[in-house]
Amino acid sequence: MFKKPDVKQLAARGDIRGLIRLFRSREVAPRYRAMEALVQIGEPAVEPLIRALNDSRAEIRSMAAVTLGELCALGAVSALVAALADRNAIVRGSTSAALAEIGAPAVPALLEALQSTEAETRRGAAYALGEIGAAQAVEPLLVFLQEASLRAEALDALAKIGEPAIAPLAAAIGEWKNKSPEQQAILKTLERIRPDWAKTAAARRAVPVLIEKIREWNEAVVETLGAIGDGRAAQPLLAALAERATTLYAIDALGKIAERSSIPRLLALVKREAIERTPVTVSQADLWGWIERALQQIDPSWEATPEAQAVLAGLVADLGAPQPEARHAAALVLGAFGAAAFSEPLLAALEDECYAVRRRAAEALGKPGDRRAVEPLVAAMQD
């Protein structure tokens, strides 16, 4: 009658080969008891376990890898790296986990494995390096962002490495097309590392690289600079105001950076000559609203500055300009800036001969809830 091998007896005899044969057991318990016995035996079990990585049976290869990981067998690193290309997915997973268990001593071999021509070897090495938290792997892993089949594994590993990956990941945002899936994946990875990643010293190290990318009119780059809030980006972002593709994003970013030196340039956007160069449409009202919000973020008392007083006085004066386009634009901008402060000139504009001016003035007065605007607003709507 067949008698099941006894793990205790095999261990007592130091029968390493017998214990390894138990790895093919259909039951989980004997396999793991055999592994524990081999771990207790220690160094003498390493070489037989390395040979078992080449066994024809996947279950033995897998358990051999797990056991070598439990032993933290430094001498098995090369063999385990080679096993990352195993034809069996379970074995590959066990092998990469074993290398992660070995930890820092396995890092040089794993970094070399990232250069392998075998995709599975690169994938397993990326996983192990992420589990180890190897900061040395950040730059090599960033290269994998260019490889669609390994991008998810690379980003997962970078997220696990954590703070050392923040600056390189933030800088990488500018390497991709605007609002691309790759950019979104990078931003999600940064969020995984730290929800407040943009406010870290690490994120600020990416600012010079991102500034260089502003000239490519990449909205995600501009948004990232705003989120980081570093004053070095203020002047380059002010230059970006001239580019229609990024104007609103640049305005928003400047508000978040909150450099007082930005106030005059933002106010310049609402001077009469600037308005005349920019077609005033319903959607253009968004522009004035964004400017007002940015100014509030920079300095809640911005309206009291001499520059603001001059610009606002010019807009009020424009309500009486001979050109209906100038009067229309002035009413629109003053409304966006908070019509309560300009209710008297806007009330006068309700009598304007131009329907568009009357309508904009009535809408502006309606925002702060000025009761005097109710009847004119109704009348304007009926024009």
C-alpha positions in Angstrom: 0.0 0.0 0.0 1.3 3.4 -1.0 2.3 5.6 2.0 2.3 9.4 1.7 5.8 10.9 2.4 6.1 12.3 5.9 7.5 15.9 5.8 8.9 15.6 9.3 10.8 12.4 8.5 12.1 13.8 5.2 13.3 17.0 7.0 14.9 15.0 9.8 16.9 13.0 7.3 17.8 16.2 5.4 16.2 14.7 2.3 16.1 17.8 0.2 15.2 16.0 -3.1 12.3 14.3 -1.3 11.0 17.6 0.0 11.2 19.2 -3.4 9.3 16.2 -4.9 6.4 17.1 -2.5 6.0 20.4 -4.5 4.0 18.3 -7.0 1.4 17.3 -4.4 -2.1 18.1 -5.4 -2.8 19.3 -1.9 -1.6 22.7 -0.8 -0.7 21.8 2.8 2.0 19.3 2.0 3.6 21.7 -0.5 3.9 24.5 2.0 5.1 22.2 4.8 7.8 21.0 2.5 8.7 24.6 1.7 8.9 25.5 5.5 11.2 22.4 6.0 13.5 23.5 3.2 13.7 27.0 4.6 14.7 25.5 8.0 17.4 23.5 6.2 18.7 26.7 4.7 21.8 27.1 2.6 22.2 23.4 1.6 18.8 23.6 -0.1 19.6 26.5 -2.4 21.5 24.6 -5.2 18.9 21.8 -5.4 16.1 24.5 -5.5 17.9 26.4 -8.3 18.1 23.1 -10.3 14.4 22.7 -9.6 13.7 25.9 -11.5 14.3 23.9 -14.7 12.0 21.0 -13.7 9.6 19.9 -16.4 6.6 20.4 -14.0 5.4 23.9 -13.5 4.2 23.3 -9.9 7.8 22.4 -8.9 9.3 25.3 -10.7 6.8 27.7 -9.0 7.3 26.3 -5.5 11.1 26.3 -6.0 11.0 30.0 -6.8 8.8 30.8 -3.8 11.1 28.9 -1.5 14.2 30.6 -2.8 12.5 33.9 -2.1 11.7 32.8 1.5 15.4 31.9 1.9 16.4 35.3 0.5 18.9 33.2 -1.5 21.3 35.7 -3.0 23.0 33.0 -5.0 19.8 32.3 -6.8 19.2 35.8 -8.2 20.6 35.0 -11.6 18.7 31.8 -12.0 15.5 33.6 -10.8 16.0 36.4 -13.3 16.3 33.8 -16.0 13.1 32.2 -14.8 11.2 35.4 -15.4 10.8 34.3 -19.0 9.3 30.9 -18.0 6.5 29.7 -20.3 4.1 29.4 -17.4 2.5 32.6 -16.1 2.2 31.2 -12.5 5.9 30.4 -12.4 6.7 33.9 -13.7 4.6 35.4 -11.0 6.2 33.3 -8.3 9.6 34.2 -9.6 9.1 38.0 -9.7 7.6 37.8 -6.2 10.7 35.8 -5.0 13.0 38.4 -6.4 11.0 41.1 -4.6 11.5 39.1 -1.4 15.2 39.0 -1.9 15.1 42.8 -2.1 17.9 45.3 -2.6 20.6 42.7 -3.4 18.5 41.7 -6.5 18.3 45.2 -7.8 21.4 45.3 -10.0 20.3 42.1 -11.8 16.8 43.3 -12.1 17.9 46.6 -13.6 19.9 44.6 -16.2 16.8 42.5 -16.8 14.9 45.6 -17.8 17.1 45.6 -20.9 16.1 42.1 -21.9 14.7 41.3 -25.3 12.0 39.2 -23.6 8.9 41.2 -22.8 8.0 38.9 -19.9 11.4 39.3 -18.3 11.0 43.1 -18.5 7.5 42.8 -17.1 8.6 40.7 -14.1 11.6 42.8 -13.4 9.5 46.0 -13.4 7.1 44.3 -10.9 9.9 43.2 -8.6 11.6 46.6 -8.7 8.3 48.3 -7.8 7.8 46.0 -4.8 11.3 46.6 -3.6 10.8 50.4 -4.0 14.1 50.8 -6.0 14.6 54.4 -6.7 17.4 53.5 -9.1 14.7 52.0 -11.4 12.8 55.2 -12.0 14.6 56.4 -15.1 14.7 52.9 -16.8 11.0 52.4 -16.0 10.1 55.7 -17.5 11.4 54.4 -20.8 8.7 51.8 -20.7 6.0 54.5 -20.9 6.8 54.4 -24.6 6.0 50.7 -24.8 2.2 50.3 -24.8 2.3 46.6 -23.7 4.4 47.4 -20.6 3.2 50.9 -19.7 0.7 49.8 -17.1 3.3 47.6 -15.3 5.8 50.5 -15.4 3.4 53.0 -14.0 2.3 50.5 -11.3 6.0 50.0 -10.3 6.6 53.8 -10.3 3.6 54.3 -8.0 5.0 51.8 -5.6 8.5 53.4 -5.7 6.8 56.6 -4.6 8.3 60.0 -4.0 11.5 59.4 -6.0 9.3 59.0 -9.0 7.3 62.3 -8.6 9.7 64.7 -10.4 10.4 62.4 -13.4 6.7 61.6 -13.8 5.7 65.2 -13.6 8.3 66.2 -16.2 7.1 63.3 -18.4 3.7 65.0 -18.8 5.2 67.3 -21.4 6.5 64.4 -23.5 3.0 63.4 -24.6 0.4 64.9 -26.9 -2.1 67.2 -25.2 -4.8 65.4 -23.1 -3.5 62.0 -24.3 -4.3 58.8 -22.5 -0.7 58.6 -21.6 -0.8 62.0 -19.8 -3.9 60.9 -18.0 -2.3 57.7 -16.8 0.8 59.6 -15.6 -1.5 62.0 -13.6 -3.4 59.1 -12.0 -0.1 57.5 -11.0 1.0 60.7 -9.4 -2.3 60.8 -7.5 -1.6 57.2 -6.3 1.8 58.2 -4.9 0.4 61.2 -3.1 -2.9 63.1 -3.6 -1.0 66.3 -2.8 1.9 65.4 -5.1 1.8 68.8 -6.8 2.6 70.6 -3.5 5.8 68.6 -2.8 9.4 69.7 -3.2 9.8 66.8 -5.7 7.1 68.3 -8.0 8.9 71.6 -8.0 12.0 69.9 -9.4 10.0 69.2 -12.5 9.2 72.9 -13.1 12.2 73.9 -15.4 11.4 70.9 -17.7 7.7 71.8 -17.8 8.4 75.4 -18.5 10.3 74.4 -21.6 7.2 72.6 -22.8 4.9 75.6 -22.5 5.9 76.8 -25.9 4.4 73.7 -27.4 1.0 74.9 -26.1 0.3 71.8 -24.2 -2.8 72.4 -21.9 -1.9 69.6 -19.5 1.6 71.1 -19.0 0.0 74.5 -18.2 -2.5 72.9 -15.8 0.3 71.0 -14.1 2.4 74.2 -13.6 -0.7 75.8 -12.1 -1.2 72.9 -9.7 2.4 73.0 -8.6 2.1 76.8 -8.1 5.8 77.6 -8.5 6.5 81.3 -9.2 9.2 80.5 -11.7 6.4 79.6 -14.2 4.6 83.0 -13.9 6.5 84.8 -16.7 6.5 82.0 -19.2 2.8 81.5 -18.6 2.2 85.2 -19.1 3.9 84.8 -22.5 1.5 81.9 -23.2 -1.5 84.3 -22.8 -1.0 85.3 -26.4 -1.7 81.8 -27.6 -5.4 81.2 -28.0 -5.1 77.4 -27.4 -3.8 77.8 -23.9 -5.1 81.3 -22.8 -7.8 80.1 -20.4 -5.5 77.4 -18.9 -2.7 80.0 -18.5 -5.0 82.4 -16.8 -6.2 79.7 -14.4 -2.6 78.6 -13.7 -1.5 82.2 -13.0 -4.3 82.5 -10.5 -3.1 79.4 -8.7 0.6 80.6 -8.7 -0.6 83.9 -7.3 2.3 86.1 -8.3 1.4 89.8 -7.9 3.5 90.6 -10.9 0.8 88.9 -13.0 -1.9 91.4 -12.1 -0.9 94.1 -14.7 -0.7 91.6 -17.5 -4.0 90.1 -16.7 -5.6 93.5 -16.5 -4.1 94.3 -19.9 -6.3 91.6 -21.4 -9.4 93.7 -20.5 -8.2 97.1 -21.8 -10.2 98.4 -24.7 -7.4 97.8 -27.3 -7.1 94.1 -26.2 -10.8 93.6 -26.3 -11.0 95.0 -29.8 -8.4 92.5 -31.0 -10.4 89.7 -29.5 -13.9 89.0 -31.0 -16.5 89.4 -28.2 -18.9 86.5 -28.3 -21.1 84.8 -25.7 -18.2 82.2 -25.2 -15.8 85.1 -24.7 -17.6 85.9 -21.5 -15.8 82.9 -20.0 -12.5 84.7 -20.6 -13.4 87.7 -18.5 -14.8 85.4 -15.8 -11.5 83.4 -15.7 -9.5 86.6 -15.5 -11.6 87.9 -12.6 -11.2 84.6 -10.7 -7.5 84.6 -11.2 -7.2 88.2 -10.0 -9.2 87.2 -6.9 -6.8 84.3 -6.2 -3.8 86.5 -6.5 -5.1 89.3 -4.4 -8.7 89.6 -3.1 -8.2 93.4 -3.0 -6.9 93.6 -6.6 -9.6 96.2 -7.5 -8.0 98.7 -5.2 -4.7 98.7 -7.1 -3.9 101.7 -9.2 -3.7 99.5 -12.3 -7.1 98.0 -11.7 -8.7 101.4 -11.0 -7.4 102.7 -14.3 -8.6 99.7 -16.3 -12.0 99.7 -14.7 -12.4 103.4 -15.1 -11.6 102.9 -18.8 -14.3 100.3 -19.2 -16.8 102.5 -17.5 -15.9 105.2 -19.9 -16.3 102.8 -22.8 -20.0 102.4 -21.9 -20.3 105.9 -23.5 -18.0 105.2 -26.4 -19.4 106.0 -29.9 -18.7 102.5 -31.2 -21.4 100.0 -30.2 -18.8 97.2 -30.2 -16.8 99.0 -27.5 -20.0 99.6 -25.4 -21.0 96.0 -25.8 -17.6 94.7 -24.7 -17.4 97.0 -21.7 -20.8 95.9 -20.4 -19.9 92.2 -20.8 -16.5 92.6 -19.0 -18.0 94.7 -16.2 -20.7 92.2 -15.7 -18.1 89.4 -15.4 -16.1 91.5 -12.9 -19.1 91.9 -10.6 -21.6 94.5 -11.7 -22.6 95.6 -8.2 -19.6 98.0 -8.2 -20.7 99.4 -11.5 -24.4 99.5 -11.3 -24.9 103.2 -12.0 -23.1 103.2 -15.4 -24.7 99.9 -16.3 -28.1 101.2 -15.4 -27.5 104.1 -17.8 -26.5 101.6 -20.4 -29.9 100.0 -20.2 -31.1 103.0 -22.3 -28.5 102.4 -25.0 -29.7 102.6 -28.6 -28.0 99.2 -29.3 -30.0 96.1 -28.3 -26.8 94.1 -27.7 -25.5 96.7 -25.2 -28.9 96.9 -23.4 -29.1 93.1 -23.1 -25.5 92.8 -21.8 -26.0 95.6 -19.2 -29.3 94.0 -18.1 -27.7 90.5 -17.7 -24.8 92.0 -15.8 -27.0 93.8 -13.4 -29.1 90.7 -13.0 -26.1 88.7 -11.6 -25.7 90.5 -8.3 -29.5 90.7 -7.8 -29.9 94.5 -8.3 -33.7 94.9 -8.2 -33.5 97.9 -10.4 -32.5 95.6 -13.3 -35.6 93.5 -13.2 -37.9 95.6 -15.4 -35.1 96.6 -17.8 -34.0 92.9 -18.0 -37.6 91.8 -18.9 -37.8 94.6 -21.4 -34.5 93.6 -22.9 -35.6 90.0 -23.3 -38.7 91.2 -25.1 -36.8 93.5 -27.5 
